[in-house]
Amino acid sequence: MFCPGSRFCDLILHVPDKSLQPAKKVMIEWKAFTPLSSRRGNVHWSWKKAFGSGFRKPFAPENFGRCMEEQLFSDRTQAGEKLAEHLLSAGEQVDLVLGIARGGIPVALPIARRLNAPVFPMISRKIGAPWEKELALGALSENGGLYWNRELIESRDISPRELDLLVEKARREVREKISRLRNGKPLGSLTGKRIVLVDDGAATGATDLAAAMDILKEGPERLLVAVPVAPPDFSVKVRRMGAIPVVLLSPPDFGSVGEWFERFPQVTDGEVLLSLGTVFGGSKKASGNP
């Protein structure tokens, strides 16, 4: 079976109901699997079309390889476990795990536990476009790391004054998050440390790259930027900055981060505080100040 990189997946589908016709070989367009919310609907439709309306339930094909289900993470915690396994198998030793708050925290916790390192939330805020908040013009990290999507900005008529206002808004949001999630505590010195920066995925990668800029300014011994899934160009950008990318999945038809998770709910401030021990009330290893 050949998959990502080709437009089509050649799949052997096995039907559990013997009243239906035996296994069929069908060609399913890979792009039909994007996004996940519609992927499944499209896959159901394709299979039902192939096997008839009596086909009630999707059944995992043999040799799914790297096409679909084996590429999906059940949730952020499982993604963190897989990243931890990868880091352990590579023999990585770290002094500190930094999770991008909020979504990166559930991914960072299993990594910190398995690598026996403290975990700490790092604050980096996306700077959304005025006309579409989810579209990242850039990002601002807590110690001033500022990353811009220059290509996007240059393609739009955005004045320097508008950008300054967006940065100031992001700066207020960063201060608010530090106050809420870290009780106002500073990040601490990162100089000479082996650090893993963790997020739940990278779409534009702006928040991760802004945070990496902050960390690299501190002079760590080594910086790994670990995400479960990201577009192919993310690793290139991370390497150019002088950090080491750790990306489990880098699909050519990326779409969005949530497409690669079975469950991808919003993470709340309360969940972050609870998981870290209610503003560092837990053990030092779990959530201590670096």
C-alpha positions as CSV (number, residue, x, y, z in Angstrom):
1,M,0.0,0.0,0.0
2,F,1.3,3.5,-0.8
3,C,0.0,6.4,1.1
4,P,0.9,10.0,1.9
5,G,2.8,11.7,-0.9
6,S,0.4,10.0,-3.3
7,R,-3.0,11.4,-4.0
8,F,-4.7,8.0,-3.6
9,C,-4.5,5.2,-1.0
10,D,-4.9,1.7,-2.3
11,L,-6.7,0.0,0.6
12,I,-7.9,-3.5,1.2
13,L,-11.1,-3.2,3.2
14,H,-12.5,-6.2,5.2
15,V,-16.2,-6.3,6.0
16,P,-17.2,-8.2,9.2
17,D,-20.7,-8.9,8.0
18,K,-20.6,-12.1,5.8
19,S,-24.0,-11.2,4.4
20,L,-22.2,-8.5,2.4
21,Q,-19.9,-9.2,-0.4
22,P,-16.3,-10.2,0.5
23,A,-13.4,-7.8,0.9
24,K,-13.0,-5.2,-1.9
25,K,-10.1,-3.4,-3.1
26,V,-11.0,0.3,-3.6
27,M,-9.1,3.4,-4.5
28,I,-9.9,6.2,-2.0
29,E,-8.7,9.7,-2.6
30,W,-6.3,10.7,0.2
31,K,-7.6,14.2,0.2
32,A,-11.0,12.8,1.2
33,F,-9.5,12.1,4.6
34,T,-9.1,15.8,5.4
35,P,-10.2,17.2,7.8
36,L,-10.7,14.4,10.4
37,S,-14.2,15.6,11.3
38,S,-15.1,15.2,7.7
39,R,-12.6,12.5,7.1
40,R,-14.6,9.9,8.9
41,G,-17.8,11.1,7.3
42,N,-16.2,10.8,3.8
43,V,-14.7,7.4,4.6
44,H,-18.0,6.1,5.9
45,W,-19.6,7.4,2.6
46,S,-16.9,5.8,0.5
47,W,-17.1,2.5,2.2
48,K,-20.9,2.4,2.1
49,K,-20.7,3.2,-1.6
50,A,-18.3,0.4,-2.1
51,F,-20.1,-2.2,0.0
52,G,-23.7,-1.1,0.0
53,S,-26.1,0.6,2.5
54,G,-26.0,-2.5,4.7
55,F,-22.5,-1.7,5.8
56,R,-23.1,-0.3,9.2
57,K,-19.7,0.3,10.8
58,P,-16.2,1.2,9.6
59,F,-13.8,-1.6,10.1
60,A,-10.0,-1.0,10.2
61,P,-8.4,-2.2,7.0
62,E,-5.5,-4.6,7.2
63,N,-2.1,-3.0,6.7
64,F,-3.4,0.5,7.4
65,G,0.2,1.5,7.5
66,R,0.7,5.2,7.9
67,C,-2.5,6.2,6.3
68,M,-5.2,6.9,8.9
69,E,-5.8,5.3,12.3
70,E,-2.2,4.6,13.1
71,Q,-1.5,8.2,12.5
72,L,-4.2,9.4,14.8
73,F,-3.6,10.2,18.5
74,S,-6.4,9.4,20.8
75,D,-5.8,12.6,22.8
76,R,-3.0,14.9,24.0
77,T,-1.9,12.6,26.8
78,Q,-1.3,9.7,24.4
79,A,0.5,12.0,22.1
80,G,2.8,13.0,25.0
81,E,3.4,9.3,25.8
82,K,4.5,8.7,22.2
83,L,6.8,11.7,22.2
84,A,8.3,10.4,25.5
85,E,8.9,7.0,24.0
86,H,10.6,8.6,21.0
87,L,12.8,10.7,23.2
88,L,13.7,7.8,25.5
89,S,14.6,5.6,22.5
90,A,16.8,8.3,21.2
91,G,18.6,8.4,24.6
92,E,17.7,12.0,25.3
93,Q,18.3,13.4,28.8
94,V,16.7,16.7,29.7
95,D,16.8,19.1,32.7
96,L,13.5,20.8,32.1
97,V,10.3,20.3,30.1
98,L,8.5,23.5,29.1
99,G,4.9,23.1,28.0
100,I,3.2,25.8,25.9
101,A,0.1,26.8,27.9
102,R,-2.5,25.7,27.5
103,G,-2.7,22.9,25.0
104,G,0.9,21.8,25.4
105,I,0.6,21.0,29.1
106,P,-1.2,17.7,28.8
107,V,1.4,16.6,26.2
108,A,4.3,17.8,28.3
109,L,3.3,16.0,31.5
110,P,3.9,12.4,30.3
111,I,7.2,13.5,28.8
112,A,8.3,15.1,32.1
113,R,7.2,12.0,34.1
114,R,8.9,9.5,31.8
115,L,12.2,11.6,31.5
116,N,12.1,12.4,35.2
117,A,12.3,16.1,34.7
118,P,10.4,19.1,36.1
119,V,7.7,20.6,34.0
120,F,6.8,24.3,33.8
121,P,4.2,26.2,31.7
122,M,5.6,28.7,29.2
123,I,3.4,31.4,27.9
124,S,3.3,32.3,24.2
125,R,0.4,34.1,22.6
126,K,-0.7,34.0,19.0
127,I,-1.1,37.4,17.3
128,G,-4.3,36.9,15.3
129,A,-5.1,38.8,12.1
130,P,-7.7,41.5,12.7
131,W,-10.0,40.1,10.0
132,E,-9.6,36.4,11.2
133,K,-8.5,35.8,14.8
134,E,-7.4,32.2,14.1
135,L,-5.0,33.2,11.4
136,A,-1.6,33.9,13.0
137,L,0.2,36.9,11.8
138,G,2.8,36.0,14.4
139,A,3.2,35.3,18.2
140,L,4.7,36.9,21.3
141,S,6.4,34.9,24.0
142,E,6.7,35.9,27.6
143,N,10.3,37.2,27.6
144,G,9.8,39.3,24.4
145,G,10.4,36.7,21.7
146,L,8.4,38.0,18.7
147,Y,7.9,35.9,15.6
148,W,6.2,37.4,12.5
149,N,4.8,35.6,9.5
150,R,6.5,38.1,7.2
151,E,5.1,36.6,4.0
152,L,1.5,36.9,5.2
153,I,2.0,40.4,6.6
154,E,3.5,41.6,3.3
155,S,0.7,40.2,1.4
156,R,-1.8,42.3,3.3
157,D,-2.0,46.1,3.8
158,I,-1.2,46.1,7.5
159,S,0.4,49.3,8.9
160,P,3.2,49.3,11.5
161,R,0.7,51.1,13.9
162,E,-1.7,48.2,13.6
163,L,1.0,45.7,14.3
164,D,2.1,47.7,17.4
165,L,-1.5,47.6,18.7
166,L,-1.7,43.8,18.1
167,V,1.6,43.3,20.0
168,E,0.5,45.4,22.9
169,K,-2.7,43.4,23.1
170,A,-0.7,40.1,23.1
171,R,1.6,41.5,25.8
172,R,-1.4,42.2,28.1
173,E,-2.7,38.6,27.5
174,V,0.8,37.2,28.3
175,R,1.0,39.1,31.6
176,E,-2.5,37.9,32.4
177,K,-1.6,34.2,31.7
178,I,1.6,34.4,33.8
179,S,-0.4,35.8,36.7
180,R,-3.1,33.2,36.4
181,L,-1.1,30.1,35.5
182,R,2.1,30.7,37.3
183,N,0.9,33.0,40.1
184,G,3.1,35.8,38.6
185,K,6.4,33.7,39.0
186,P,9.1,34.3,36.4
187,L,10.3,31.6,34.1
188,G,13.7,31.4,35.8
189,S,17.1,30.9,34.2
190,L,17.5,28.5,31.3
191,T,21.2,29.0,30.7
192,G,23.1,25.8,30.2
193,K,20.1,23.6,30.5
194,R,18.9,20.8,28.3
195,I,15.3,21.7,27.5
196,V,12.4,20.2,25.7
197,L,9.7,22.7,24.5
198,V,6.4,20.9,24.0
199,D,3.2,21.8,22.3
200,D,0.2,19.8,21.1
201,G,1.0,20.5,17.5
202,A,2.1,23.2,15.2
203,A,-0.1,24.7,12.4
204,T,1.8,28.0,11.5
205,G,4.1,27.2,14.4
206,A,4.2,30.8,15.4
207,T,3.7,30.3,19.2
208,D,6.3,27.6,19.3
209,L,8.9,29.6,17.3
210,A,8.4,32.7,19.4
211,A,8.9,30.6,22.6
212,A,12.0,29.0,21.1
213,M,13.4,32.4,20.4
214,D,13.0,33.3,24.0
215,I,14.7,30.1,25.2
216,L,17.6,30.4,22.7
217,K,18.4,33.9,23.9
218,E,19.0,32.4,27.4
219,G,21.8,30.2,26.1
220,P,20.6,26.6,26.8
221,E,22.9,23.7,26.3
222,R,20.4,22.1,24.0
223,L,16.8,22.9,22.9
224,L,14.4,20.3,21.5
225,V,11.1,21.5,20.1
226,A,8.7,18.5,20.4
227,V,5.2,18.3,18.8
228,P,3.1,15.3,17.8
229,V,2.2,16.7,14.4
230,A,3.3,19.6,12.2
231,P,3.5,20.5,8.5
232,P,6.8,19.7,6.8
233,D,8.2,23.2,6.8
234,F,8.0,23.5,10.6
235,S,11.1,21.3,11.2
236,V,13.0,23.5,8.7
237,K,12.1,26.6,10.6
238,V,13.1,25.1,13.9
239,R,16.5,24.0,12.6
240,R,17.1,27.5,11.1
241,M,16.7,28.9,14.6
242,G,19.3,26.6,16.0
243,A,17.0,24.2,17.8
244,I,16.2,20.5,17.2
245,P,12.8,19.5,16.0
246,V,11.1,16.4,17.3
247,V,8.0,15.8,15.1
248,L,6.2,12.4,15.1
249,L,4.0,13.1,12.1
250,S,4.6,15.6,9.2
251,P,1.9,14.9,6.6
252,P,2.1,16.7,3.3
253,D,-1.7,17.5,3.4
254,F,-1.5,18.9,6.9
255,G,-4.8,20.9,7.3
256,S,-5.0,21.5,11.1
257,V,-3.7,20.0,14.3
258,G,-7.0,18.8,15.5
259,E,-7.5,16.6,12.5
260,W,-4.9,14.2,13.8
261,F,-6.5,13.6,17.2
262,E,-9.6,11.6,18.0
263,R,-10.3,13.9,20.9
264,F,-9.1,17.4,20.8
265,P,-11.1,19.6,23.2
266,Q,-10.1,23.1,24.3
267,V,-7.8,23.0,27.4
268,T,-9.0,25.4,30.1
269,D,-6.9,27.4,32.6
270,G,-8.5,25.4,35.4
271,E,-7.4,22.1,33.8
272,V,-3.8,23.4,33.5
273,L,-3.8,24.5,37.2
274,L,-5.2,21.2,38.3
275,S,-2.8,19.1,36.3
276,L,0.2,21.1,37.6
277,G,-0.9,20.9,41.2
278,T,-3.0,24.1,41.6
279,V,-0.4,26.8,41.0
280,F,2.7,24.7,41.9
281,G,1.1,23.2,45.0
282,G,2.3,19.7,43.9
283,S,5.7,18.0,44.0
284,K,8.7,19.9,42.7
285,K,9.3,17.3,40.1
286,A,5.8,17.7,38.7
287,S,5.7,21.4,38.5
288,G,8.6,23.2,40.2
289,N,10.2,26.5,39.2
290,P,13.2,25.9,36.9
